[in-house]
């Protein structure tokens, strides 16, 4: 076969007569290929190998490029997250305790702590209130005056009159009375006044009362840390015998062992004077001493001899004067609330003593003119909320938290919850047994007519739910302050960890306010402040007190009631509670002192 007939020419290395060259040519072929087909495929395999190598290199390049781009986006996202968290942290750290937050378009309040989120209960009314408060309107002077001023000013303080009937025979003293009062500042105050009356009733010598440590209040303050001991003894010396300590021979006695320990089980709440004469007097005559443990509202308001009723008033309104430390800081607090506006009414004189504010050359805060202020006691602390058994919109987290608190502080209530069928939260609210929320307090004030820029002092501390509950109030009334806002940390330092002494500052700020508003008339602070303003106010100290049952009925119509009707009904409710009335039988003389035993009415 000639060359022209061959399908292909052999590789150049493979001459016909050169066998050695052929062997060398085979030796360089991959895998020892030895047939003719190998001669044909060899160039394609080489090209494919090169293409695959190039593709692999290209693929690696693409993969690395993708990895680098992904890393870039990941780092960018991480940096943005870090910056966002830093901004959020800075924003929260600069926010005040009751800093306002905007309501979103769904009417729900935003709050940083997811555990504390709660729904707005009266969204529609809040929107109407916000719209009304945003409109310009003049501040009505009637908001700062008692509606029945003439009738109120006709009553004058006169409980400090000397009463010879109460001068017992020192030679016939029956013994000594020890009193350990429980509760907070105001519960202890009531216990002291009742103890004074009981000591006089039994012709016994009263040892300066002791204050029990409470797991709720966590305050170790004693009588002399809050009230002036010498002043207290001097004012009451003609009415009842008072000493600082028991005689030495009685100090070592085991009161329980000798049967002289009297508890709440022995003397029930609101006991009559005859109960003390029958049950306590024999113990005094036998053992010379009786110890009332946990003494509070053990003495009924009625029936009670007029001289003992007058003595209770004298103790509460005249004998209990705060120590200079509290008076001085209280005066500083009031001066800053009023922006250094000075007054010299009976309220200021009795509560602040020689530390009455003086008029300076210029206001403390030039951005705010001298103005009136409203004090609001928002009784919405943890203990009140937990004990009420009401629901406040906080969901399952709130229910668990409140139940855990009850287990620790209210074991008797927990047992009752297990053994009896409880009234539903909706029913409790309808009956007026639920404490008003900050949201409800805001609606009340806006309905009465207080403008958005009203200066409000908030009494108390540790509002349950904090910002999540406070936002509706601070949104409507941003000019809201507390003692923690107005006093520096160094000024508050002497009162740190002493809740009763801090409560005394709130008592002063509320009692001397132009208007005092409460959310719970059953609260001891609200009750005592109201009585103090009645006794010393001379018809110029209005108090706003809602009827919670009626208010709940009004609020239940939130989906249909218009704002004009809401304003009218709430205003009428408040004005009816401001009518001047003589104390009714069985009512607290500390809250309603308008009676012949406590105040004198001008003819």
C-alpha positions as CSV (number, residue, x, y, z in Angstrom):
1,X,0.0,0.0,0.0
2,X,1.5,3.3,-1.1
3,X,1.5,6.5,0.9
4,X,-1.3,7.9,-1.0
5,X,-3.5,4.9,0.0
6,X,-2.7,5.2,3.7
7,X,-5.5,6.8,5.8
8,X,-2.8,8.7,7.7
9,X,0.9,9.2,7.7
10,X,2.8,8.0,10.7
11,X,4.2,10.4,13.1
12,X,7.5,11.9,11.9
13,X,9.4,10.0,14.5
14,X,8.3,6.7,13.0
15,X,10.2,6.1,9.8
16,X,9.8,2.8,8.0
17,X,13.4,1.7,8.6
18,X,14.0,3.2,12.0
19,X,12.7,0.6,14.6
20,X,14.6,2.3,17.4
21,X,12.9,5.6,16.7
22,X,9.6,3.7,16.8
23,X,10.3,2.3,20.2
24,X,11.3,5.8,21.5
25,X,8.1,7.2,20.0
26,X,6.0,4.6,21.9
27,X,7.9,5.2,25.1
28,X,6.7,8.8,25.3
29,X,3.0,7.8,24.9
30,X,1.0,7.8,28.1
31,X,-0.1,4.6,29.7
32,X,2.1,2.6,27.2
33,X,-0.3,3.0,24.3
34,X,0.8,0.6,21.5
35,X,-1.8,0.6,18.7
36,X,-2.4,2.8,15.9
37,X,-5.4,4.4,17.4
38,X,-3.1,5.9,19.9
39,X,-1.4,7.8,17.3
40,X,-4.7,9.3,16.2
41,X,-6.0,10.3,19.8
42,X,-2.8,11.6,21.3
43,X,-3.1,15.3,20.3
44,X,-6.8,15.6,21.5
45,X,-5.9,14.2,25.0
46,X,-3.2,16.8,25.4
47,X,-5.7,19.6,24.5
48,X,-8.4,18.3,26.8
49,X,-6.0,18.0,29.7
50,X,-4.9,21.6,29.2
51,X,-8.6,22.8,28.9
52,X,-9.5,21.0,32.2
53,X,-6.5,22.5,33.9
54,X,-7.6,25.9,32.7
55,X,-11.2,25.3,33.8
56,X,-10.1,24.2,37.2
57,X,-8.0,27.3,37.6
58,X,-10.9,29.5,36.4
59,X,-13.3,27.7,38.8
60,X,-11.0,28.2,41.8
61,X,-10.7,31.9,40.8
62,X,-14.5,32.2,40.7
63,X,-14.9,30.4,44.0
64,X,-12.4,32.6,45.8
65,X,-14.0,35.7,44.3
66,X,-17.4,34.6,45.6
67,X,-15.9,33.8,49.1
68,X,-14.3,37.3,49.2
69,X,-17.5,39.0,48.2
70,X,-19.5,37.0,50.8
71,X,-17.0,37.9,53.5
72,X,-17.2,41.5,52.6
73,X,-21.0,41.5,52.9
74,X,-20.8,39.6,56.2
75,X,-18.4,42.1,57.7
76,X,-20.5,45.0,56.5
77,X,-23.6,43.4,58.1
78,X,-21.7,42.8,61.3
79,X,-20.4,46.4,61.5
80,X,-23.9,47.7,60.9
81,X,-25.3,45.5,63.7
82,X,-22.6,46.7,66.1
83,X,-23.3,50.4,65.3
84,X,-27.1,49.8,65.7
85,X,-26.6,48.2,69.1
86,X,-24.3,51.0,70.2
87,X,-26.8,53.6,69.2
88,X,-29.6,51.8,70.9
89,X,-27.6,51.4,74.1
90,X,-26.7,55.1,74.1
91,X,-30.4,56.0,73.4
92,X,-31.6,54.0,76.3
93,X,-28.9,55.1,78.7
94,X,-29.8,58.8,78.1
95,X,-33.5,58.2,78.6
96,X,-35.1,59.2,81.9
97,X,-37.0,56.7,84.0
98,X,-40.3,58.0,82.8
99,X,-39.2,59.3,79.4
100,X,-42.0,59.5,76.9
101,X,-42.3,57.3,73.9
102,X,-44.6,57.8,70.9
103,X,-47.7,55.7,70.5
104,X,-47.4,53.9,67.1
105,X,-50.2,53.9,64.6
106,X,-51.8,50.8,66.1
107,X,-52.1,52.5,69.4
108,X,-49.6,50.2,71.2
109,X,-46.9,51.4,73.4
110,X,-43.3,50.6,72.5
111,X,-41.0,49.5,75.4
112,X,-37.5,48.2,75.5
113,X,-38.1,45.2,77.8
114,X,-40.2,42.6,75.9
115,X,-41.0,41.0,79.3
116,X,-42.9,44.2,80.4
117,X,-44.8,45.0,77.2
118,X,-48.5,45.7,77.8
119,X,-51.4,46.8,75.7
120,X,-53.1,50.2,75.8
121,X,-56.5,49.6,77.5
122,X,-58.3,52.7,76.2
123,X,-56.8,53.5,72.8
124,X,-59.7,55.4,71.4
125,X,-60.0,57.7,74.5
126,X,-56.3,58.3,74.5
127,X,-56.4,59.5,70.9
128,X,-59.2,61.9,71.7
129,X,-57.4,63.1,74.8
130,X,-54.2,63.7,72.9
131,X,-56.1,65.6,70.2
132,X,-57.8,67.8,72.8
133,X,-54.7,68.5,74.7
134,X,-52.8,69.5,71.5
135,X,-55.4,72.3,71.0
136,X,-54.5,75.7,72.5
137,X,-56.7,76.6,75.4
138,X,-56.4,78.9,78.4
139,X,-55.9,77.3,81.9
140,X,-59.1,77.7,83.8
141,X,-58.5,79.2,87.3
142,X,-61.3,77.0,88.6
143,X,-59.0,74.0,88.2
144,X,-56.8,75.3,91.0
145,X,-59.6,76.3,93.4
146,X,-61.9,74.4,95.7
147,X,-65.4,74.6,94.1
148,X,-67.0,75.1,97.6
149,X,-64.4,77.4,98.9
150,X,-66.7,79.4,101.2
151,X,-68.0,76.3,102.9
152,X,-64.6,74.8,103.2
153,X,-62.9,77.9,104.7
154,X,-65.6,78.0,107.5
155,X,-63.9,75.1,109.3
156,X,-60.8,76.0,111.4
157,X,-58.3,73.7,113.2
158,X,-58.9,73.4,116.9
159,X,-57.9,69.9,118.0
160,X,-55.0,71.3,120.1
161,X,-57.2,72.8,122.7
162,X,-56.3,71.8,126.2
163,X,-58.6,69.1,127.6
164,X,-58.6,68.6,131.4
165,X,-60.7,65.5,131.1
166,X,-57.7,63.5,129.8
167,X,-55.4,64.4,132.7
168,X,-55.3,61.1,134.4
169,X,-54.2,60.6,138.0
170,X,-50.4,59.9,137.9
171,X,-50.6,58.0,141.2
172,X,-53.2,55.6,139.7
173,X,-51.3,54.7,136.5
174,X,-52.3,51.2,135.4
175,X,-49.0,50.3,133.8
176,X,-47.0,50.7,130.6
177,X,-48.0,50.2,127.0
178,X,-45.5,49.1,124.4
179,X,-46.6,49.4,120.8
180,X,-44.9,47.8,117.7
181,X,-46.4,49.3,114.6
182,X,-46.3,47.6,111.3
183,X,-46.6,48.8,107.7
184,X,-45.2,51.9,106.1
185,X,-45.0,55.5,107.1
186,X,-48.7,56.2,107.0
187,X,-49.9,53.0,108.6
188,X,-47.4,53.6,111.4
189,X,-48.7,57.1,111.8
190,X,-52.3,55.9,112.3
191,X,-51.0,53.2,114.8
192,X,-49.2,55.9,116.9
193,X,-52.3,58.1,117.1
194,X,-54.5,55.1,118.1
195,X,-52.0,54.0,120.7
196,X,-52.0,57.5,122.2
197,X,-55.8,57.3,122.5
198,X,-55.7,53.8,124.0
199,X,-53.0,54.8,126.6
200,X,-55.2,57.7,127.7
201,X,-58.3,55.5,127.8
202,X,-56.6,53.0,130.1
203,X,-54.7,55.7,132.1
204,X,-51.5,54.0,131.1
205,X,-48.0,55.3,130.3
206,X,-47.1,55.0,126.7
207,X,-43.6,54.1,125.7
208,X,-42.4,55.8,122.5
209,X,-43.7,53.4,119.8
210,X,-41.4,51.0,117.9
211,X,-41.7,50.3,114.2
212,X,-41.5,46.8,112.9
213,X,-39.3,45.8,110.0
214,X,-41.4,44.9,106.9
215,X,-40.4,42.6,104.1
216,X,-42.3,44.9,101.8
217,X,-41.0,48.3,102.9
218,X,-37.6,47.0,104.1
219,X,-37.0,50.0,106.3
220,X,-35.2,50.0,109.7
221,X,-36.3,53.5,110.6
222,X,-37.6,54.1,114.1
223,X,-39.9,56.7,115.6
224,X,-37.0,59.1,116.3
225,X,-35.7,58.8,112.7
226,X,-38.9,60.3,111.4
227,X,-40.6,62.4,114.1
228,X,-39.3,64.8,116.7
229,X,-39.5,62.8,120.0
230,X,-39.2,65.7,122.4
231,X,-41.8,67.8,120.5
232,X,-44.2,64.8,120.4
233,X,-43.9,64.3,124.2
234,X,-44.2,68.0,124.9
235,X,-47.4,68.6,122.8
236,X,-49.1,65.6,124.4
237,X,-47.8,65.9,128.0
238,X,-51.0,67.3,129.4
239,X,-53.1,64.6,127.7
240,X,-51.2,61.3,128.2
241,X,-48.1,60.1,130.0
242,X,-45.2,59.3,127.6
243,X,-41.7,57.9,128.3
244,X,-38.9,56.9,126.0
245,X,-38.2,53.5,127.6
246,X,-39.6,50.9,130.0
247,X,-38.4,50.9,133.6
248,X,-35.4,48.5,134.0
249,X,-37.3,45.9,136.0
250,X,-39.8,45.5,133.1
251,X,-37.3,45.3,130.3
252,X,-36.2,41.8,131.1
253,X,-39.8,40.3,131.2
254,X,-40.8,37.8,128.6
255,X,-44.1,39.4,127.4
256,X,-45.4,36.2,125.8
257,X,-44.6,34.0,128.8
258,X,-46.4,36.3,131.2
259,X,-49.4,36.7,128.8
260,X,-48.9,40.4,128.1
261,X,-48.3,40.0,124.4
262,X,-51.4,41.2,122.5
263,X,-51.7,40.5,118.8
264,X,-54.3,41.1,116.1
265,X,-55.9,37.8,117.1
266,X,-56.6,39.1,120.6
267,X,-57.8,42.6,119.6
268,X,-59.6,42.6,116.3
269,X,-59.6,45.4,113.8
270,X,-61.8,48.4,114.6
271,X,-62.4,47.3,118.3
272,X,-64.5,49.4,120.6
273,X,-63.1,51.1,123.7
274,X,-64.9,48.6,125.8
275,X,-62.9,45.8,124.2
276,X,-59.7,47.3,125.5
277,X,-61.1,47.8,128.9
278,X,-62.3,44.2,129.2
279,X,-59.3,42.5,127.6
280,X,-56.3,44.7,128.1
281,X,-56.8,46.5,131.4
282,X,-56.8,43.3,133.5
283,X,-53.4,42.4,132.0
284,X,-52.0,45.9,132.8
285,X,-53.1,45.7,136.4
286,X,-51.7,42.2,136.7
287,X,-48.3,42.5,134.9
288,X,-47.8,46.3,134.8
289,X,-47.0,46.1,131.1
290,X,-48.7,45.2,127.8
291,X,-47.1,44.8,124.4
292,X,-49.3,45.5,121.3
293,X,-47.6,43.6,118.5
294,X,-48.5,44.7,115.0
295,X,-50.8,47.4,116.3
296,X,-52.6,49.4,113.6
297,X,-56.3,50.1,113.1
298,X,-57.2,48.3,116.3
299,X,-59.3,51.2,117.7
300,X,-62.6,51.9,116.0
301,X,-63.5,55.5,114.8
302,X,-66.9,55.2,116.4
303,X,-68.3,55.0,118.9
304,X,-65.6,56.9,120.8
305,X,-65.7,59.6,123.5
306,X,-65.3,63.0,122.1
307,X,-62.2,63.7,124.3
308,X,-60.4,60.7,122.9
309,X,-61.4,61.6,119.4
310,X,-60.0,65.0,119.8
311,X,-56.8,63.5,121.2
312,X,-56.3,61.4,118.1
313,X,-56.7,64.5,116.0
314,X,-54.3,66.4,118.2
315,X,-51.7,63.7,117.8
316,X,-52.0,63.4,114.0
317,X,-52.2,67.1,113.1
318,X,-50.1,68.7,115.9
319,X,-47.8,66.3,117.7
320,X,-46.3,64.4,114.8
321,X,-43.7,66.8,113.3
322,X,-41.0,65.5,111.0
323,X,-37.3,65.7,112.1
324,X,-35.2,68.6,110.8
325,X,-33.4,66.4,108.3
326,X,-36.7,65.6,106.6
327,X,-38.1,69.2,106.9
328,X,-35.0,70.7,105.4
329,X,-34.9,68.4,102.4
330,X,-38.7,68.6,102.1
331,X,-38.4,72.4,101.9
332,X,-35.7,72.1,99.2
333,X,-37.9,69.8,97.2
334,X,-41.0,72.1,97.5
335,X,-38.9,75.1,96.6
336,X,-37.7,73.4,93.4
337,X,-41.2,72.2,92.4
338,X,-42.6,75.7,92.9
339,X,-39.5,77.2,91.1
340,X,-38.7,79.1,94.3
341,X,-42.1,80.5,94.7
342,X,-42.6,81.1,98.4
343,X,-45.7,80.7,100.5
344,X,-46.4,80.8,104.2
345,X,-49.7,79.1,104.8
346,X,-50.5,76.9,107.7
347,X,-49.6,73.8,105.7
348,X,-46.1,75.0,105.0
349,X,-45.6,76.2,108.5
350,X,-46.7,72.9,110.1
351,X,-44.8,70.6,107.7
352,X,-41.6,72.6,107.1
353,X,-41.1,74.4,110.4
354,X,-38.2,76.8,110.3
355,X,-37.2,75.7,106.8
356,X,-39.9,77.6,105.0
357,X,-38.7,78.6,101.5
358,X,-37.5,82.1,100.9
359,X,-38.0,84.2,97.9
360,X,-34.7,84.4,95.9
361,X,-33.5,87.2,93.7
362,X,-34.3,85.1,90.6
363,X,-36.0,81.8,89.9
364,X,-34.1,78.6,90.2
365,X,-35.1,77.6,86.6
366,X,-35.4,80.6,84.3
367,X,-37.0,78.5,81.6
368,X,-40.1,77.9,83.7
369,X,-42.1,80.8,85.2
370,X,-43.4,80.6,88.7
371,X,-46.4,78.4,88.4
372,X,-48.8,76.1,90.3
373,X,-48.3,72.4,90.4
374,X,-50.5,69.4,90.8
375,X,-49.3,66.5,93.0
376,X,-50.5,63.0,91.9
377,X,-50.3,60.0,94.1
378,X,-50.4,57.1,91.7
379,X,-51.0,54.1,94.0
380,X,-49.7,51.5,91.4
381,X,-46.8,49.9,93.2
382,X,-46.1,46.2,93.1
383,X,-47.8,45.3,96.4
384,X,-51.0,47.1,95.5
385,X,-51.2,45.6,92.0
386,X,-50.5,42.1,93.3
387,X,-53.0,42.3,96.1
388,X,-55.8,43.6,93.9
389,X,-56.0,40.4,91.8
390,X,-56.8,42.5,88.8
391,X,-55.5,42.1,85.3
392,X,-53.7,45.1,83.7
393,X,-53.0,43.9,80.2
394,X,-49.5,42.5,80.7
395,X,-50.3,38.9,79.6
396,X,-48.9,35.7,80.9
397,X,-45.6,37.2,82.0
398,X,-47.4,39.7,84.2
399,X,-49.6,37.0,85.8
400,X,-46.6,34.8,86.6
401,X,-44.7,37.8,88.1
402,X,-47.6,38.9,90.3
403,X,-48.3,35.4,91.5
404,X,-44.7,34.9,92.5
405,X,-44.9,38.1,94.5
406,X,-48.0,37.0,96.2
407,X,-46.4,33.7,97.2
408,X,-43.7,35.6,99.1
409,X,-45.5,38.6,100.5
410,X,-49.2,37.6,100.7
411,X,-49.3,33.9,101.7
412,X,-52.7,34.2,103.3
413,X,-54.1,35.7,100.1
414,X,-52.6,32.8,98.1
415,X,-54.3,30.3,100.4
416,X,-57.6,32.1,99.9
417,X,-57.1,32.0,96.1
418,X,-56.7,28.2,96.3
419,X,-59.6,27.5,98.6
420,X,-62.3,29.9,97.3
421,X,-63.7,30.9,93.9
422,X,-62.3,34.3,93.0
423,X,-64.1,37.1,91.4
424,X,-63.0,37.7,87.8
425,X,-60.8,40.7,87.0
426,X,-63.5,42.2,84.9
427,X,-66.0,42.0,87.8
428,X,-63.4,43.5,90.2
429,X,-62.9,46.5,87.9
430,X,-66.6,46.9,87.5
431,X,-67.0,47.0,91.3
432,X,-64.2,49.7,91.5
433,X,-61.8,47.4,93.3
434,X,-58.9,47.8,90.8
435,X,-56.3,50.5,91.4
436,X,-56.3,53.1,88.6
437,X,-53.5,52.6,86.1
438,X,-51.3,55.5,84.9
439,X,-53.3,55.5,81.7
440,X,-56.6,55.9,83.6
441,X,-55.1,58.7,85.7
442,X,-54.1,60.5,82.5
443,X,-57.6,60.2,81.1
444,X,-59.1,61.5,84.4
445,X,-56.8,64.7,84.4
446,X,-57.3,65.4,80.8
447,X,-61.1,65.1,81.1
448,X,-61.2,67.5,84.0
449,X,-59.4,70.1,81.8
450,X,-55.7,70.2,82.9
451,X,-53.5,71.3,80.0
452,X,-50.7,69.4,78.4
453,X,-48.1,71.6,80.0
454,X,-49.4,71.2,83.6
455,X,-46.6,70.7,86.0
456,X,-47.1,67.4,87.9
457,X,-45.3,66.0,90.9
458,X,-45.6,62.2,91.0
459,X,-45.5,60.8,94.5
460,X,-44.2,57.3,95.2
461,X,-41.7,55.3,93.4
462,X,-41.2,52.0,91.6
463,X,-44.5,52.2,89.6
464,X,-45.3,48.6,88.5
465,X,-44.5,48.1,84.8
466,X,-42.4,51.3,84.8
467,X,-42.2,52.8,81.3
468,X,-44.6,50.4,79.6
469,X,-47.4,51.5,82.0
470,X,-46.3,55.1,82.3
471,X,-46.1,56.0,78.7
472,X,-49.8,57.0,78.2
473,X,-49.4,59.4,81.1
474,X,-46.1,60.9,80.1
475,X,-47.3,61.3,76.5
476,X,-50.2,63.4,77.6
477,X,-48.4,65.2,80.4
478,X,-44.6,65.4,79.7
479,X,-44.0,67.9,82.6
480,X,-44.0,65.2,85.2
481,X,-41.3,65.1,87.9
482,X,-40.4,63.0,90.9
483,X,-38.2,63.6,94.0
484,X,-35.5,61.6,92.2
485,X,-35.6,64.2,89.3
486,X,-35.5,67.3,91.5
487,X,-33.0,66.2,94.2
488,X,-29.4,65.3,93.5
489,X,-28.0,61.9,94.4
490,X,-26.1,63.5,97.3
491,X,-29.2,65.2,98.6
492,X,-31.1,61.9,98.5
493,X,-28.2,59.9,100.0
494,X,-29.2,60.3,103.7
495,X,-32.6,58.7,102.8
496,X,-31.3,55.8,100.7
497,X,-32.8,52.5,101.8
498,X,-35.2,54.3,104.1
499,X,-38.6,54.1,102.3
500,X,-40.5,55.7,105.2
501,X,-38.3,58.7,105.2
502,X,-38.6,59.0,101.4
503,X,-42.4,58.7,101.8
504,X,-42.2,61.6,104.2
505,X,-40.8,63.8,101.4
506,X,-43.7,62.7,99.2
507,X,-46.1,63.5,102.0
508,X,-44.7,67.1,102.2
509,X,-44.8,67.6,98.5
510,X,-48.4,66.3,98.2
511,X,-49.8,68.2,101.2
512,X,-48.4,71.5,100.1
513,X,-49.4,71.2,96.4
514,X,-51.8,73.6,94.8
515,X,-54.0,70.6,93.8
516,X,-53.7,67.1,95.1
517,X,-55.0,64.2,92.9
518,X,-55.2,60.6,94.0
519,X,-56.1,57.4,92.3
520,X,-57.1,55.3,95.3
521,X,-59.0,56.9,98.2
522,X,-58.2,53.8,100.3
523,X,-54.5,54.5,100.3
524,X,-53.1,55.6,103.6
525,X,-50.9,58.4,102.1
526,X,-53.8,59.7,100.1
527,X,-56.1,59.5,103.1
528,X,-53.7,61.3,105.4
529,X,-52.7,64.0,102.9
530,X,-56.4,64.7,102.2
531,X,-57.1,65.2,105.9
532,X,-54.0,67.4,106.3
533,X,-55.1,69.6,103.5
534,X,-58.6,69.8,104.9
535,X,-57.4,70.6,108.4
536,X,-54.8,73.3,107.4
537,X,-56.0,74.3,103.9
538,X,-58.4,77.0,104.9
539,X,-60.5,76.3,101.8
540,X,-57.5,76.8,99.4
541,X,-56.3,73.2,99.0
542,X,-58.5,71.3,96.5
543,X,-58.3,67.5,96.3
544,X,-59.3,65.4,93.3
545,X,-60.7,62.0,94.3
546,X,-62.3,59.7,91.8
547,X,-65.1,57.3,92.5
548,X,-63.5,54.2,91.0
549,X,-66.8,52.3,90.6
550,X,-68.4,55.2,88.6
551,X,-65.2,55.8,86.7
552,X,-65.1,52.1,85.7
553,X,-68.7,52.5,84.4
554,X,-67.7,55.5,82.3
555,X,-64.6,53.8,80.9
556,X,-66.6,50.7,80.0
557,X,-68.3,52.8,77.3
558,X,-65.0,53.6,75.7
559,X,-66.1,52.3,72.2
560,X,-69.1,54.6,72.0
561,X,-68.7,57.6,74.3
562,X,-67.7,60.9,72.7
563,X,-65.1,63.1,74.3
564,X,-67.5,65.9,75.3
565,X,-69.7,63.5,77.2
566,X,-66.6,61.8,78.8
567,X,-65.4,65.2,80.0
568,X,-68.8,66.1,81.5
569,X,-69.3,62.8,83.4
570,X,-65.8,62.7,84.8
571,X,-65.9,66.3,85.9
572,X,-69.2,65.8,87.6
573,X,-67.9,62.7,89.4
574,X,-64.9,64.7,90.8
575,X,-66.9,67.8,91.8
576,X,-69.4,65.7,93.7
577,X,-66.5,64.2,95.8
578,X,-65.4,67.8,96.6
579,X,-68.5,68.8,98.4
580,X,-68.0,70.0,102.0
581,X,-69.4,67.4,104.4
582,X,-69.2,66.7,108.1
583,X,-67.5,63.4,108.9
584,X,-70.0,60.6,108.9
585,X,-70.1,57.9,111.6
586,X,-67.4,55.3,111.1
587,X,-65.3,57.3,108.7
588,X,-61.7,58.0,109.2
589,X,-61.1,61.1,111.3
590,X,-57.6,61.3,109.8
591,X,-59.1,61.8,106.3
592,X,-62.2,63.6,107.2
593,X,-61.5,65.9,110.2
594,X,-64.5,68.1,109.7
595,X,-66.3,67.3,112.9
596,X,-66.7,69.1,116.3
597,X,-64.0,66.9,118.0
598,X,-61.4,68.0,115.5
599,X,-62.3,71.3,113.8
600,X,-64.4,74.3,114.8
601,X,-66.9,75.7,112.4
602,X,-67.2,79.5,112.2
603,X,-70.7,80.7,113.2
